[in-house]
Amino acid sequence: SSAAYELYQSSYTGRAHITALLDLLRSVNSTGASAASSDRTIDVQFNDDAVLEHRATRVAQYFGEIAAAWTARYRSAGQFQERLSRLLTPLSAAVAPPARVLDFGCGTGNFARTLCDAGYDVWALDSSAEMIRCCRELLAGTSARFLEPAPAESSRIETPDCWFDAIVASSVLEYVEQVEPQLKEFSRVLRGGGVVLFTVPNDATVSRRAERIFRP
């Protein structure tokens, strides 16, 4: 497994791919290109941080576009309503109200609203401005507070250390580009003995298989 990782790092990262591609372009340029094109200098830089930021922006845009539909799904019966009870039951068993809970990737705020109604001190965070707008509307009149993700460091949660009693991430981590730094940040802001509850998709289900086919 160590050898496989080293092979990946040396030959298959985005940076290695770009380097190999530039070498190929230079070789073609020196053997078969016109005199005019041979004067051109190829200068491409592969910026890992920029790529990650671009992907994070695309995720935020995607959820901004489906925010209205997301709210409608929670209004109907089915798996979205089931998801609320499946999260609330273990959470209430682990930490009782008025524990301070972060709804990480709060979406339109349906679970955050459930937490508020149960008496928790709710903090909500989402990378989509439209999702946060819908969440603020749904949580109007409650004591819920909202966090904005740090643009320079997407995994950063802008609170002191040991701030939360619990963190809930409902079908969110599969959209996080770098999961390990995010989990470390969870550990930083979680008090000793606190809990993290998260769900991730079951890729064996028919709906998830269909999403892999039809989602861009």
Disulfide bonds with the S-S distance in Angstrom:
none
